[in-house]
Amino acid sequence: MRVFVCLILVLHIGLGKKHKDGDKPDWAKKDIRDYSDADLERLLEQWDEDEEPIPPDELPDGHPDKPTPPIDISKLDTSNPQEMMKLSKKGKTVMMFVRVNNFVDKEDTETITSIWQTS
């Protein structure tokens, strides 16, 4: 996060409008190495003011503002719970809790669960 803010800060200083020293606010007159977290946050807010919002169809999966695809009730088979889950959670993040039986040690368990996490 700090690298991102520093990158924005460098770009803002390099590409920003040139002001006379009298026109700048007090926090902008400071040396870049003396900026506090509040100064960097203020700079990030100024940077984001001019940015256009991301269209809803380009938002990442799991974002709360991303529209969900409509569910076709006619295709919903209530006798198959896995199919119902698949249709109702399409495009959403789903958490799965498992119990690993017959494991030898913690390393084996982590190896097995890492397969589920990456697939």
Order of alpha helices (4+ residues) and beta strands (2+ residues): alpha-alpha-alpha-alpha
